[in-house]
């Protein structure tokens, strides 16, 4: 009798195939092989989502969503830093473009889609307002300090911080993000539990065993590692394609952010379809905070130690759209209840953001 596997077979095989495909890419198998790499990358992302959900279910909220947010941010940081070190001065705006794209994708794209799907299926959904407010307050401060304030400082010309300012802002980001994690996991953990949980996160199906959760955690690391390597491998082809279509180079940052955030976006989508909006918002807002609160300090340290200049300040068009997104998300999540209209509005802002990148 064949023993049943503890996890779906495809989630075990996908990362192994992806690793083999990555090593085979060094054989210069031609341009069509890039499409195969993209396919196995997507398969690895889907497998990562499954394993992340298994681990998250075992450790409970909000630790599960925090774990996935940190894992995704590690991917983003590793990818940006490796591309910066390889590309030199030409990548001065890569961190800014990728972080901005990540925040806009999360605030308007992922959350907008979740509110739309949840509103269409359940009409209204509820969440814990205290946790969402804490996340949005922290996110607003970090966004302004990292992406807007550099445009108005005078120690260095252009939308850049001096090394001293960059070091100070990196520390501030870590302090703000660390304070949020303290509130989320220790001081006010109940703020981030579903309203119907009554302080008990085990309100859904029975969690997996520790053995299965550890196996999934190992496979999750395999998936996340190969996503970084494959994304880096196909990044030059993405950049060449963007240039050949005549689109601005900032679109590369959007594509990189979209690839990196795909696991979290799918996990948030799956959660909202199960009427677990709180989990979706924990994933999305936690990822936005980790993305900017950890990525900026990481690239700041790279800049300081290598002497490489990085541009953080965004232009006026991006500033208007970012502030519009932040203002709209605050109004949308101000009552503790959501419906389909809020999702539509956020997705429209996301569409405008994408359109103004292609047609500035």
C-alpha positions as CSV (number, residue, x, y, z in Angstrom):
1,X,0.0,0.0,0.0
2,X,1.4,3.4,-1.0
3,X,1.7,5.8,1.9
4,X,0.0,9.1,1.3
5,X,2.3,12.1,1.1
6,X,1.9,14.7,3.8
7,X,1.9,17.5,1.2
8,X,0.7,17.7,-2.5
9,X,3.4,16.2,-4.7
10,X,3.6,19.2,-7.0
11,X,4.6,21.4,-4.1
12,X,7.6,19.1,-3.4
13,X,8.7,18.6,-7.0
14,X,8.4,22.3,-8.1
15,X,11.3,23.7,-6.2
16,X,13.5,20.7,-7.2
17,X,12.8,21.3,-10.9
18,X,13.3,25.0,-10.5
19,X,16.8,24.5,-8.9
20,X,17.7,22.0,-11.7
21,X,16.5,24.5,-14.3
22,X,18.5,27.3,-12.8
23,X,21.8,25.3,-12.9
24,X,21.0,24.2,-16.5
25,X,20.6,27.9,-17.5
26,X,24.4,28.2,-17.4
27,X,24.6,26.0,-20.5
28,X,23.2,28.9,-22.7
29,X,20.3,26.9,-24.0
30,X,18.8,29.9,-26.0
31,X,16.2,32.6,-25.7
32,X,13.3,30.2,-25.5
33,X,14.7,28.8,-22.3
34,X,14.0,32.1,-20.6
35,X,10.3,31.4,-20.9
36,X,10.8,27.9,-19.3
37,X,12.7,29.7,-16.5
38,X,9.7,32.0,-16.0
39,X,7.3,29.1,-15.9
40,X,9.3,27.2,-13.3
41,X,9.7,30.5,-11.3
42,X,5.9,30.8,-11.2
43,X,5.6,27.2,-10.1
44,X,8.1,27.8,-7.3
45,X,6.1,30.9,-6.3
46,X,2.9,28.9,-6.1
47,X,4.6,26.1,-4.1
48,X,6.0,28.8,-1.8
49,X,2.5,30.1,-1.1
50,X,1.3,26.6,-0.2
51,X,4.2,25.9,2.2
52,X,3.9,29.4,3.7
53,X,0.2,28.8,4.4
54,X,1.0,25.4,6.0
55,X,3.6,27.0,8.3
56,X,1.4,30.0,9.0
57,X,-1.5,27.7,10.0
58,X,0.8,25.9,12.4
59,X,2.3,28.9,14.2
60,X,-1.0,30.9,14.2
61,X,-1.7,34.5,13.7
62,X,-0.1,37.0,13.5
63,X,3.2,35.0,13.5
64,X,2.3,33.2,10.3
65,X,1.7,36.3,8.2
66,X,4.8,38.0,9.8
67,X,6.9,35.0,8.8
68,X,5.8,35.2,5.2
69,X,6.2,39.0,5.1
70,X,9.8,38.6,6.3
71,X,10.6,35.8,3.9
72,X,9.3,37.9,1.0
73,X,11.3,40.9,2.1
74,X,14.5,38.8,2.3
75,X,13.9,37.9,-1.4
76,X,13.4,41.6,-2.3
77,X,16.5,42.8,-0.4
78,X,18.7,40.0,-1.8
79,X,17.5,40.7,-5.3
80,X,17.9,44.5,-5.1
81,X,21.3,44.4,-3.5
82,X,22.7,41.8,-5.9
83,X,21.4,43.8,-8.9
84,X,22.8,47.0,-7.4
85,X,26.3,45.5,-6.8
86,X,26.3,44.0,-10.4
87,X,24.9,47.1,-12.1
88,X,26.9,49.8,-10.4
89,X,25.8,53.5,-10.8
90,X,23.1,52.7,-13.4
91,X,21.1,51.1,-10.6
92,X,20.9,54.2,-8.3
93,X,17.1,54.4,-8.6
94,X,16.4,50.6,-8.6
95,X,15.7,50.4,-4.8
96,X,13.5,53.5,-4.9
97,X,11.5,52.2,-8.0
98,X,11.1,48.7,-6.6
99,X,10.1,49.8,-3.1
100,X,7.6,52.3,-4.5
101,X,6.2,49.7,-6.9
102,X,5.9,47.2,-4.0
103,X,4.0,49.6,-1.8
104,X,1.6,50.7,-4.7
105,X,1.1,47.1,-5.7
106,X,0.2,46.1,-2.1
107,X,-1.9,49.1,-1.1
108,X,-3.9,49.4,-4.3
109,X,-3.4,46.2,-6.2
110,X,-3.4,43.4,-3.7
111,X,-5.7,45.0,-1.1
112,X,-8.0,46.4,-3.8
113,X,-8.3,42.9,-5.3
114,X,-9.0,41.4,-1.9
115,X,-11.7,43.9,-1.1
116,X,-13.3,43.5,-4.5
117,X,-13.3,39.7,-4.3
118,X,-14.4,39.7,-0.7
119,X,-17.1,42.2,-1.3
120,X,-18.4,40.3,-4.3
121,X,-18.6,37.0,-2.5
122,X,-19.6,38.1,1.1
123,X,-21.0,41.7,0.5
124,X,-19.4,43.0,3.7
125,X,-16.3,41.8,5.6
126,X,-15.0,42.8,9.0
127,X,-11.6,43.1,10.5
128,X,-9.8,44.3,13.6
129,X,-9.5,48.1,13.2
130,X,-6.8,48.5,15.9
131,X,-4.2,46.3,14.1
132,X,-4.8,47.9,10.7
133,X,-4.6,51.4,12.2
134,X,-1.3,50.6,13.8
135,X,0.1,49.3,10.5
136,X,-1.1,52.3,8.5
137,X,0.3,54.8,11.0
138,X,3.7,53.2,10.9
139,X,3.7,52.8,7.1
140,X,2.8,56.5,6.6
141,X,5.7,57.7,8.7
142,X,8.2,55.4,6.9
143,X,6.9,56.3,3.4
144,X,7.2,60.1,4.0
145,X,10.7,59.8,5.6
146,X,12.2,57.6,2.9
147,X,10.5,58.5,-0.4
148,X,9.3,62.1,0.0
149,X,11.5,63.9,2.5
150,X,14.7,63.4,0.4
151,X,13.3,65.8,-2.2
152,X,13.4,68.7,0.4
153,X,16.7,68.2,2.2
154,X,19.5,70.5,1.2
155,X,22.7,68.7,2.4
156,X,23.1,67.1,-1.0
157,X,21.7,68.3,-4.3
158,X,18.9,66.2,-5.9
159,X,16.5,63.8,-4.4
160,X,19.2,62.1,-2.3
161,X,20.2,61.9,1.3
162,X,23.8,62.5,2.4
163,X,25.5,59.5,4.0
164,X,24.8,60.9,7.4
165,X,21.2,61.5,6.7
166,X,20.9,58.0,5.0
167,X,22.4,56.3,8.1
168,X,20.0,58.2,10.4
169,X,16.9,57.4,8.3
170,X,18.0,53.7,8.1
171,X,18.1,53.6,11.9
172,X,14.7,55.4,12.1
173,X,13.1,52.8,9.7
174,X,14.4,50.0,11.9
175,X,13.1,51.6,15.0
176,X,9.6,52.1,13.5
177,X,9.5,48.6,12.1
178,X,10.8,47.0,15.3
179,X,8.2,48.9,17.3
180,X,5.5,47.7,15.1
181,X,6.7,44.1,15.4
182,X,6.7,44.5,19.2
183,X,3.1,45.6,19.1
184,X,2.1,43.0,16.7
185,X,3.6,40.0,18.4
186,X,3.8,40.8,22.1
187,X,2.2,44.0,23.4
188,X,-1.1,43.9,21.5
189,X,-1.2,40.6,19.6
190,X,-5.0,40.5,19.9
191,X,-5.1,43.6,17.6
192,X,-4.1,41.4,14.7
193,X,-6.5,38.4,15.3
194,X,-9.8,38.1,13.4
195,X,-12.7,39.8,15.2
196,X,-14.4,36.4,15.7
197,X,-11.3,34.7,17.2
198,X,-12.0,35.9,20.8
199,X,-8.2,35.8,21.4
200,X,-7.9,32.3,20.0
201,X,-6.3,32.0,16.6
202,X,-7.2,28.3,16.2
203,X,-10.6,29.0,14.7
204,X,-10.2,27.2,11.4
205,X,-9.2,23.6,10.5
206,X,-6.8,21.6,12.7
207,X,-3.2,22.8,12.2
208,X,-0.7,20.5,10.6
209,X,1.7,18.4,12.7
210,X,5.1,19.9,13.8
211,X,6.8,17.4,11.4
212,X,4.8,18.5,8.4
213,X,5.3,22.2,9.3
214,X,9.0,21.8,9.6
215,X,9.1,20.0,6.2
216,X,7.1,22.8,4.7
217,X,9.4,25.4,6.2
218,X,12.4,23.7,4.6
219,X,10.6,23.5,1.2
220,X,9.6,27.2,1.7
221,X,13.3,28.2,2.0
222,X,14.1,26.2,-1.1
223,X,11.3,28.0,-3.0
224,X,12.2,31.4,-1.8
225,X,15.9,30.9,-2.6
226,X,15.3,29.8,-6.1
227,X,12.8,32.6,-6.7
228,X,15.7,35.1,-6.0
229,X,18.1,33.3,-8.3
230,X,15.7,32.8,-11.1
231,X,14.4,36.4,-10.9
232,X,18.0,37.6,-11.0
233,X,18.7,35.3,-14.0
234,X,15.9,36.6,-16.1
235,X,16.2,40.3,-15.0
236,X,18.5,41.2,-17.9
237,X,15.9,39.8,-20.4
238,X,13.1,41.7,-18.6
239,X,15.1,44.9,-18.8
240,X,15.9,44.4,-22.5
241,X,12.2,43.7,-23.2
242,X,11.2,46.9,-21.4
243,X,13.7,49.0,-23.4
244,X,12.7,47.3,-26.7
245,X,9.1,48.3,-26.1
246,X,10.1,51.9,-25.4
247,X,8.8,51.8,-21.8
248,X,10.6,53.7,-19.0
249,X,13.2,51.8,-17.1
250,X,11.3,52.3,-13.9
251,X,8.9,49.6,-15.2
252,X,11.7,47.1,-14.4
253,X,11.2,47.9,-10.7
254,X,7.5,47.2,-11.1
255,X,8.1,43.9,-12.7
256,X,10.6,42.8,-10.0
257,X,8.3,43.9,-7.2
258,X,5.4,42.0,-8.9
259,X,7.4,38.8,-9.1
260,X,8.6,39.1,-5.5
261,X,5.1,39.9,-4.1
262,X,3.3,37.1,-6.1
263,X,3.5,34.6,-3.2
264,X,2.1,37.0,-0.7
265,X,-0.6,38.3,-3.2
266,X,-1.8,34.8,-3.8
267,X,-1.8,34.0,-0.1
268,X,-3.9,37.1,0.6
269,X,-6.3,36.3,-2.2
270,X,-6.8,32.7,-0.9
271,X,-7.4,34.0,2.6
272,X,-10.0,36.6,1.6
273,X,-11.9,33.9,-0.4
274,X,-12.3,32.0,2.8
275,X,-13.7,35.1,4.5
276,X,-10.4,35.7,6.4
277,X,-10.0,39.4,5.6
278,X,-7.9,40.0,8.7
279,X,-5.3,37.5,7.5
280,X,-5.2,39.2,4.1
281,X,-4.7,42.6,5.6
282,X,-2.0,41.3,8.0
283,X,-0.2,39.8,5.0
284,X,-0.5,42.9,2.8
285,X,0.2,45.7,5.3
286,X,2.9,43.6,7.0
287,X,4.6,43.0,3.7
288,X,4.4,46.7,2.8
289,X,6.0,47.6,6.2
290,X,8.7,45.0,5.9
291,X,9.4,45.9,2.2
292,X,10.2,49.5,2.9
293,X,11.2,49.3,6.6
294,X,13.9,46.7,5.9
295,X,14.8,47.2,2.3
296,X,15.7,50.9,2.7
297,X,18.1,50.2,5.7
298,X,19.7,47.3,3.7
299,X,20.4,49.3,0.6
300,X,21.4,52.3,2.8
301,X,24.1,50.1,4.3
302,X,25.3,49.0,0.9
303,X,25.4,52.6,-0.2
304,X,27.4,53.7,2.8
305,X,29.9,50.9,2.7
306,X,30.5,50.9,-1.1
307,X,30.2,54.6,-1.6
308,X,27.5,54.0,-4.2
309,X,24.9,56.8,-4.5
310,X,21.2,55.8,-4.3
311,X,18.3,58.0,-5.2
312,X,15.3,57.7,-2.8
313,X,13.2,60.8,-3.5
314,X,10.2,60.2,-5.9
315,X,9.0,62.8,-8.4
316,X,5.9,64.9,-8.1
317,X,3.7,62.5,-10.1
318,X,4.6,59.5,-8.0
319,X,4.2,61.6,-4.8
320,X,0.6,62.5,-5.8
321,X,-0.3,58.9,-6.5
322,X,1.4,57.6,-3.4
323,X,-0.4,60.1,-1.2
324,X,-3.7,59.4,-3.0
325,X,-3.2,55.7,-2.4
326,X,-2.4,56.2,1.3
327,X,-5.3,58.6,1.9
328,X,-7.7,56.3,0.1
329,X,-6.6,53.1,2.0
330,X,-7.0,55.0,5.3
331,X,-10.5,56.0,4.4
332,X,-11.3,52.5,3.1
333,X,-10.2,50.8,6.3
334,X,-11.5,53.4,8.7
335,X,-14.6,51.7,9.8
336,X,-13.6,48.1,10.3
337,X,-16.0,47.0,7.5
338,X,-15.3,46.8,3.7
339,X,-17.4,46.3,0.6
340,X,-16.9,46.0,-3.1
341,X,-16.8,49.8,-3.8
342,X,-13.6,50.3,-1.9
343,X,-11.9,47.5,-3.9
344,X,-13.0,49.1,-7.2
345,X,-11.6,52.5,-6.2
346,X,-8.2,51.1,-5.1
347,X,-7.9,49.0,-8.3
348,X,-8.6,52.1,-10.4
349,X,-5.8,54.0,-8.6
350,X,-3.5,51.0,-9.3
351,X,-4.5,51.1,-13.0
352,X,-3.7,54.8,-13.1
353,X,-0.3,54.1,-11.5
354,X,0.6,51.5,-14.1
355,X,-0.7,53.6,-17.0
356,X,1.3,56.7,-15.9
357,X,4.5,54.6,-15.8
358,X,4.0,53.4,-19.4
359,X,2.6,56.8,-20.6
360,X,4.1,59.4,-18.3
